[in-house]
Amino acid sequence: MMPLRDRFSAFVALASLGTPRVTAWAEANLQRFADEWRRHYHGYLPVKNDTEVTDEDVQRCNLILFGDPGNNLWISRMLP
């Protein structure tokens, strides 16, 4: 497992594509997080689909994962 980066470093939230039920739950929670972020920090949450993440993103950013191993590529990669 990679060490956590500095708490002030960049991050990106990862939306997932997959089963409708889990995807709907993950998208609702991601939307709630993005709304809270916009309200408190007056900016937009950086979001990418899990399939759009590049090696540079992984090296540069902390990843905030939404979903489960069945519908988020990065969650399934992190688990043994």
C-alpha positions, 0 to 999 in steps of 0.5 A: 500500500502506498503511504498517504501523501501530505494532507494538503496535496492534490486529490481526485475523487473517482466515480465508478461505472458498474452495477446500477444499484451500487453505482447509484449509491456511489454516485449519490454519495459522490454528489453529496461530497461534491456539494459539501466541497463546493459549499465549504471551499467555494470550488469544484471537486476534481472528479474522474471516472475510475477508467480515466485515471492516469499513472500521473494521477496516481503519483501526483494525487490522493485518490478518493474512491467511491463504489465497491470492488465490483464497480470501481477498478481502483478499489479492486486493485487495492484489495488482496 
